[in-house]
Amino acid sequence: MNKIIKSEELITAIQALAKEYEEKEMRAAELIVANNELVFQNDEKEKRAAELIIANKELVFQNEEKEKRAAELIVANKELAFQNKEKEKRAAELIIANKELVFQNGEKEKRAAELIIANEELLFQNEEKEKRAAELIIANTELVFQNEEKEKRAAELIVANKELAFQNEEKEKRAAELIIANKELVFQNGEKEKRAAELIIANKELAFQNGEKEKRAAELDIANKELAFQNGEKEKRAAELNIANKELIFQNEEKEKRSTELDAANKELVAFNYVAGHDLQEPLRKIQIFASLILEKETNKLTEKGRDYFARMQEATSRMQQLIVDLLAYSRIKAIDRKLEATDLLEIITDVRYELKDNIEDKQAKIIANQLCTASIIPFQFRQLVYNLFSNALKFSNPAINPEITIEATIVGRDIADSRINKPSQVYVTNATSYCHITFSDNGIGFDPQFSQRIFEVFQKLHSHTEFAGTGIGLAIVKKIVDNHNGYIMASSEMGKGASFDIYIPHIQLNN
């Protein structure tokens, strides 16, 4: 009986043991399944982590590309600023060239009136214009180079815009992939939640970067419009330069024509001077000699009327000879002889007084030279000027009183010269800041103020030759000498109250 009970207990124990073993196998199987699930989840997490690493690397790459594009944009802006400065320099050079051209045209008009002086001055101006033309050609070449550089910059900006558009598309794809990854990561554990938080931060950064890219794109659009405007302005400047070049070519051709005409006129003038200096004076000298011989040796055979005719003939030939001498003196005053020297005016006045000694003593004239200064002049020309003014003062003296001639010379400023002269622009031919003001005044018969300008014209006489001898060229020579010194002369007078001549000569400091 006991054995049966033990057998049943043993069977029960075996059954319990078997059941426990089955339960352990079931637990083991469940554990294996759980382990497999855990391995699968770990694999999935590793894949998500790898994808996140790739996305982060892509984001870093995109940031680097954006920085490169920004650096290129900065370089392009600097290049554009440099080109603008170069354009301003070219425009300034064009303004200077235009001013120089205006000045040369003014000089050309003055030189056209002075045939001998204008010849060599015109050659100098042509050389200067050739230099200006060369500078304009260089400026045009530089402008073409700048346009080519700007076209290259514009092409680079277009390439950068295309690259930026491509990057935007790539970023949108990455953003879509990141959204899908975010949905997948919602079902992951706490580690995935951390990654999701990091991804949200990355999305915010990406949104910020997209906003920055849009701003950069807007700036690029503005820069492109500005570049298009500048190119249009450059084309206008190029057109203006082309017009200026054509005008310069036309002016050079006109000046060459004028130069040819001046050469021909100079040749004619040289021929005239030769004829006047030799061929015309020789017959006059013979007429004077034969008339003198007839009056001296044949005077008894002539009637009173015949002797009067011969005396008039001698007087006419003398006037003719003096006219030829004065014309030659007038034509020989040239601007090319401008060798200025610092000269004491008292020395010149002393020399002229010695030359006119007999005439001065004959008329018992008094010459007063006060406050004289050193002037920058051409000595031999200024000696002729003083001689002519002294001769005029003695010639047109008042018979009732002894002639008195006063000469004064002082240095005055530009503003004072401007206030005293009716046409100051004619004084400022040079850049001198001070002027030598020389005054010649006398107590002679004077003249009507309405003739204050006419007396400086060639052959203009206010009296007949029977009243006062002369050719009407003396004061014209005086004015031409003053003009040759870049100066200005004014005459003032009243009938019976003498005359006064005011001369303004640029005061130039010369090195000894």
C-alpha positions in Angstrom: 0.0 0.0 0.0 2.8 2.3 0.9 4.5 1.4 -2.3 1.5 2.4 -4.3 1.3 5.7 -2.6 4.9 6.5 -3.2 4.5 5.6 -6.9 1.7 8.0 -7.2 3.7 10.7 -5.5 6.6 9.9 -7.7 4.4 10.2 -10.8 2.9 13.4 -9.5 6.4 14.8 -8.9 7.5 13.7 -12.3 4.4 15.3 -13.9 5.0 18.5 -11.9 8.7 18.4 -12.9 7.7 17.9 -16.5 5.2 20.7 -16.3 7.8 23.0 -14.8 10.2 22.0 -17.5 7.6 22.8 -20.2 7.0 26.2 -18.5 10.8 26.8 -18.4 11.0 26.0 -22.2 8.1 28.3 -22.8 9.9 31.1 -20.8 13.1 30.3 -22.7 11.3 30.6 -26.0 9.6 33.8 -24.9 13.0 35.1 -23.8 14.5 34.2 -27.2 11.6 36.0 -28.9 12.1 39.1 -26.6 15.8 39.0 -27.3 15.3 38.9 -31.0 12.8 41.8 -30.7 15.3 43.8 -28.7 18.1 43.0 -31.3 15.7 44.2 -34.0 14.9 47.4 -32.1 18.6 48.0 -31.5 19.3 47.5 -35.2 16.5 49.9 -36.1 17.9 52.5 -33.6 21.4 52.1 -35.1 20.0 52.7 -38.6 18.1 55.8 -37.4 21.3 57.1 -35.6 23.3 56.5 -38.8 20.7 58.4 -40.9 20.8 61.2 -38.3 24.6 61.3 -38.6 24.4 61.5 -42.4 21.8 64.3 -42.1 24.0 66.2 -39.7 27.0 65.8 -42.1 24.9 67.0 -45.0 23.8 70.0 -42.9 27.4 70.9 -42.1 28.3 70.6 -45.8 25.4 72.9 -46.8 26.6 75.4 -44.1 30.1 75.4 -45.6 28.7 75.9 -49.1 26.6 78.8 -47.9 29.7 80.4 -46.3 31.6 80.0 -49.6 28.7 81.6 -51.5 28.6 84.5 -48.9 32.4 84.9 -49.3 32.1 85.0 -53.1 29.3 87.6 -52.7 31.6 89.8 -50.5 34.4 89.5 -53.1 32.0 90.5 -55.9 30.8 93.5 -53.9 34.4 94.6 -53.2 35.2 94.2 -56.9 32.1 96.3 -57.8 33.1 99.1 -55.4 36.6 99.1 -56.9 35.2 99.4 -60.4 32.9 102.3 -59.3 36.0 104.1 -58.0 37.8 103.5 -61.3 34.8 104.8 -63.2 34.8 108.0 -61.1 38.5 108.4 -61.9 37.9 108.0 -65.6 35.0 110.5 -65.4 37.3 113.0 -63.6 40.0 112.5 -66.3 37.4 113.2 -69.0 36.3 116.4 -67.2 39.9 117.5 -67.0 40.5 116.7 -70.7 37.3 118.7 -71.6 38.5 121.7 -69.6 41.9 121.5 -71.2 40.2 121.3 -74.6 38.1 124.4 -73.9 41.2 126.3 -72.7 43.1 125.2 -75.9 40.2 126.4 -78.1 40.3 129.8 -76.4 44.0 129.9 -77.0 43.5 128.9 -80.6 41.1 131.9 -81.2 43.6 134.3 -79.8 46.5 132.9 -81.7 44.4 133.0 -85.0 44.5 136.8 -84.7 48.3 136.8 -84.3 49.6 134.9 -87.3 53.3 134.8 -86.4 52.7 134.1 -82.7 50.1 131.4 -83.3 52.3 129.3 -85.6 54.6 127.7 -83.0 52.0 127.9 -80.2 49.6 125.9 -82.4 52.3 123.2 -82.8 52.6 123.0 -79.0 48.8 122.7 -78.6 48.6 119.9 -81.2 51.2 117.9 -79.2 49.1 118.5 -76.1 46.0 117.3 -77.9 47.7 114.2 -79.1 48.6 113.4 -75.5 45.0 114.0 -74.4 43.8 111.7 -77.3 46.3 109.1 -76.1 44.9 109.4 -72.6 41.3 109.1 -73.9 42.3 105.9 -75.8 43.8 104.5 -72.6 40.6 105.4 -70.7 38.5 103.7 -73.4 40.7 100.5 -73.2 40.4 100.6 -69.4 36.6 101.0 -69.7 36.4 98.0 -72.1 38.5 95.9 -69.7 36.2 96.9 -66.8 33.1 96.0 -68.8 34.6 92.6 -69.6 35.4 92.1 -65.9 31.9 93.1 -64.9 30.4 90.6 -67.4 32.6 87.9 -65.9 31.3 88.9 -62.4 27.7 88.7 -63.7 28.4 85.3 -65.2 29.8 84.1 -61.8 26.8 85.5 -60.0 24.5 83.6 -62.4 26.4 80.4 -61.7 26.2 81.1 -57.9 22.4 81.7 -58.3 22.0 78.3 -60.0 24.1 76.6 -57.4 22.0 78.2 -54.7 18.8 77.0 -56.3 20.2 73.5 -56.5 21.2 73.6 -52.8 17.6 74.8 -51.9 16.2 71.8 -53.8 18.6 69.5 -52.0 17.7 71.0 -48.7 14.0 70.6 -49.3 14.6 66.9 -50.1 16.6 66.5 -46.9 13.8 68.3 -45.0 11.3 65.8 -46.4 13.5 62.9 -45.3 13.9 64.5 -41.9 10.1 64.7 -41.5 9.8 61.0 -42.3 12.6 60.2 -39.8 10.8 62.2 -37.2 7.6 60.2 -37.6 9.7 56.9 -37.3 11.5 58.2 -34.3 8.1 58.9 -32.4 7.8 55.1 -31.9 11.3 54.7 -30.5 12.4 54.7 -26.9 13.8 57.6 -24.8 17.0 57.6 -26.9 15.0 58.2 -30.0 13.1 61.0 -28.2 16.4 62.7 -27.5 17.3 62.4 -31.2 13.9 63.8 -32.1 14.6 66.9 -29.9 17.9 67.3 -31.6 16.2 67.0 -35.0 13.7 69.7 -34.0 16.6 72.0 -33.2 18.1 71.1 -36.5 14.9 72.0 -38.3 14.7 75.4 -36.6 18.3 76.0 -37.7 17.4 74.9 -41.2 14.4 77.2 -41.3 16.7 80.1 -40.1 19.2 79.2 -42.8 16.5 79.1 -45.5 15.4 82.6 -44.4 19.0 83.8 -44.6 19.3 82.2 -48.1 16.1 84.0 -49.2 17.7 87.3 -47.9 20.9 86.5 -49.8 18.9 85.8 -52.9 17.1 89.1 -52.6 20.4 90.9 -52.1 21.8 89.1 -55.2 18.7 90.3 -57.1 19.3 93.9 -56.0 23.0 93.5 -56.9 22.1 92.2 -60.4 19.7 95.2 -61.0 22.4 97.6 -59.8 25.0 95.9 -62.1 22.6 96.2 -65.0 22.1 99.9 -64.2 25.8 100.5 -64.0 26.4 98.7 -67.3 23.8 101.0 -68.9 25.6 104.0 -67.4 28.9 102.7 -68.7 27.4 102.3 -72.2 26.2 105.9 -72.0 29.7 107.1 -70.9 31.2 105.0 -73.8 28.9 106.7 -76.2 29.8 110.1 -74.9 33.5 109.3 -75.1 33.0 108.1 -78.7 31.3 111.5 -79.5 34.1 113.4 -77.8 36.7 111.4 -79.8 34.9 112.2 -83.0 34.8 115.9 -82.0 38.5 115.8 -81.1 39.4 114.3 -84.5 37.3 117.0 -86.3 39.0 119.7 -84.3 42.5 118.3 -85.0 41.6 118.2 -88.7 40.4 121.8 -88.5 43.6 122.8 -86.6 45.7 121.2 -89.3 43.9 123.2 -91.9 44.4 126.4 -89.9 48.1 125.4 -89.4 48.4 125.0 -93.2 46.8 128.4 -93.7 49.0 130.0 -91.1 52.1 128.5 -92.7 51.1 130.1 -96.0 50.3 133.4 -94.3 53.7 133.3 -92.5 55.5 132.7 -95.8 53.6 135.7 -97.3 54.4 137.8 -94.2 58.1 136.9 -94.5 58.0 137.9 -98.1 56.3 141.2 -97.2 58.8 141.9 -94.5 61.6 141.4 -97.0 60.0 143.6 -99.6 59.2 146.3 -97.0 62.6 146.1 -95.5 64.6 146.2 -98.7 62.6 146.7 -102.0 60.3 149.4 -100.7 62.8 151.4 -98.7 65.4 151.5 -101.4 63.4 153.5 -104.0 62.3 155.9 -101.1 65.9 156.5 -100.2 66.8 157.3 -103.8 63.8 159.7 -104.1 64.9 161.4 -100.9 68.5 161.6 -102.1 67.6 163.0 -105.6 65.1 165.4 -104.1 67.8 166.7 -101.7 70.3 167.0 -104.5 67.9 169.0 -106.6 66.9 171.3 -103.8 70.6 171.7 -102.9 72.2 172.1 -106.4 69.3 173.1 -108.7 67.3 175.3 -106.3 68.1 178.4 -108.4 66.6 176.9 -111.5 63.3 176.0 -109.7 60.4 178.3 -109.1 59.0 178.9 -105.6 56.2 176.5 -106.4 58.7 173.8 -107.7 60.7 174.1 -104.5 57.5 173.7 -102.5 56.6 170.6 -104.5 60.0 169.0 -103.8 59.7 169.9 -100.1 56.3 168.2 -100.0 57.7 165.2 -101.9 60.5 164.9 -99.3 58.0 165.1 -96.4 55.8 162.4 -98.1 58.7 160.0 -98.6 59.8 160.6 -95.0 56.3 159.7 -93.8 56.3 156.7 -96.1 59.6 155.5 -94.8 58.6 156.0 -91.1 55.4 154.0 -91.8 57.4 151.1 -93.2 59.7 151.2 -90.2 56.8 151.2 -87.8 55.0 148.3 -89.7 58.2 146.3 -89.5 58.6 147.0 -85.8 54.9 146.0 -85.2 55.2 142.7 -87.2 58.5 141.7 -85.5 56.9 141.6 -82.0 56.4 137.9 -81.4 55.1 135.8 -78.5 57.9 133.2 -79.1 60.4 135.9 -78.0 59.0 135.7 -74.4 62.2 135.4 -72.4 61.1 137.1 -69.2 63.8 138.7 -67.0 63.5 140.4 -63.6 64.4 144.0 -64.6 64.5 147.2 -62.7 62.2 149.6 -64.6 64.4 152.6 -63.7 67.2 151.2 -65.9 64.9 151.1 -68.9 63.5 154.6 -68.2 67.1 155.9 -67.9 68.1 154.3 -71.3 65.0 155.8 -73.0 65.6 159.2 -71.5 69.1 159.1 -73.0 67.7 158.2 -76.4 65.2 161.1 -76.3 67.6 163.5 -74.6 67.6 166.1 -77.4 63.8 166.1 -77.7 63.4 166.3 -73.9 65.8 169.2 -73.7 64.2 170.9 -76.7 60.8 170.9 -75.0 62.2 171.4 -71.5 60.3 168.4 -70.4 60.3 167.1 -66.8 60.3 163.3 -66.2 59.3 162.1 -62.7 60.0 158.4 -61.9 58.7 157.5 -58.4 58.1 154.2 -56.6 59.5 152.0 -59.3 59.8 148.2 -58.8 61.4 145.2 -60.4 59.1 143.7 -63.1 59.1 140.3 -64.9 59.4 141.6 -68.5 61.0 141.1 -71.9 63.6 144.0 -71.7 64.0 145.0 -75.4 60.3 144.9 -76.0 59.5 146.9 -72.9 62.1 149.5 -73.9 60.2 150.0 -77.1 57.0 150.4 -75.1 58.5 153.1 -72.8 60.0 154.8 -75.9 56.7 155.0 -77.7 54.8 156.3 -74.6 57.5 159.0 -74.0 57.5 160.0 -77.6 53.7 160.3 -77.6 53.7 162.4 -74.4 56.3 164.8 -75.9 54.6 164.9 -79.3 51.1 165.8 -77.9 52.4 168.2 -75.2 50.6 171.5 -74.5 52.6 174.4 -76.1 51.6 176.7 -73.3 53.3 174.7 -70.5 56.4 172.6 -70.1 55.7 168.9 -70.6 55.7 166.8 -67.4 55.7 163.0 -67.5 55.2 160.9 -64.4 56.0 157.1 -64.1 55.0 155.0 -61.2 55.1 151.2 -60.7 53.9 149.1 -57.7 53.0 145.5 -57.0 49.2 144.9 -56.5 47.2 141.8 -55.7 44.9 140.0 -58.0 41.7 141.3 -56.3 42.9 144.9 -56.7 43.6 144.4 -60.4 40.2 142.8 -60.8 38.5 145.8 -59.2 40.3 148.3 -61.4 40.1 146.7 -64.8 36.8 146.6 -66.8 37.7 143.2 -68.3 39.5 141.2 -65.6 39.3 138.0 -67.6 41.9 139.4 -70.0 44.3 139.9 -67.2 44.2 136.4 -65.8 45.8 134.7 -68.7 48.3 133.2 -66.2 47.8 131.9 -62.6 49.7 134.9 -61.2 48.4 136.1 -57.8 50.0 139.6 -58.1 50.6 142.1 -60.8 53.0 144.9 -61.6 50.9 148.1 -62.1 52.7 150.7 -64.2 51.2 154.2 -64.7 52.4 156.7 -67.4 50.7 160.1 -67.1 51.4 163.5 -68.7 50.0 167.1 -68.8 49.5 167.2 -72.6 46.6 168.1 -74.8 44.7 164.8 -73.9 42.0 163.3 -76.1 38.2 162.6 -76.1 37.4 159.7 -73.7 35.3 158.0 -76.3 38.5 157.2 -78.2 40.2 155.4 -75.2 40.0 152.0 -77.1 40.4 153.2 -80.7 43.8 154.8 -80.1 45.3 151.3 -79.7 44.2 150.2 -83.2 46.7 150.2 -86.1 46.6 153.3 -88.3 44.2 155.1 -85.9 45.1 158.8 -85.6 43.0 161.4 -83.8 44.9 164.3 -85.6 45.9 164.9 -89.2 49.6 164.6 -90.2 49.7 168.4 -90.7 49.0 168.9 -87.0 51.1 166.1 -85.6 53.5 163.8 -87.5 53.1 160.1 -87.1 51.8 156.8 -88.6 49.2 155.7 -86.0 51.1 152.6 -85.1 53.0 153.6 -82.0 50.2 152.8 -79.4 49.3 149.7 -81.4 52.9 148.5 -80.8 52.5 149.4 -77.1 49.3 147.3 -76.8 50.8 144.3 -78.7 53.8 144.3 -76.3 51.5 144.4 -73.3 49.4 141.5 -74.8 52.7 139.6 -75.3 53.3 139.9 -71.6 49.8 138.5 -70.8 48.9 141.9 -69.5 46.3 144.6 -70.0 46.5 148.4 -70.8 43.9 151.1 -70.3 44.0 154.7 -71.4 42.1 157.6 -69.7 42.0 161.3 -70.6 40.0 164.5 -71.0 40.5 167.2 -73.6 43.2 169.6 -72.4 43.9 167.7 -69.2 46.6 165.2 -70.2 46.5 161.5 -70.6 47.2 158.5 -68.4 48.1 154.9 -69.3 47.6 152.1 -66.8 49.4 148.8 -67.5 49.0 145.5 -65.5 51.7 142.9 -66.1 51.7 139.5 -64.2 54.3 139.6 -61.5 56.3 136.4 -61.7 59.1 135.4 -59.3 62.1 134.5 -61.5 65.2 132.7 -60.3 68.4 134.5 -61.0 
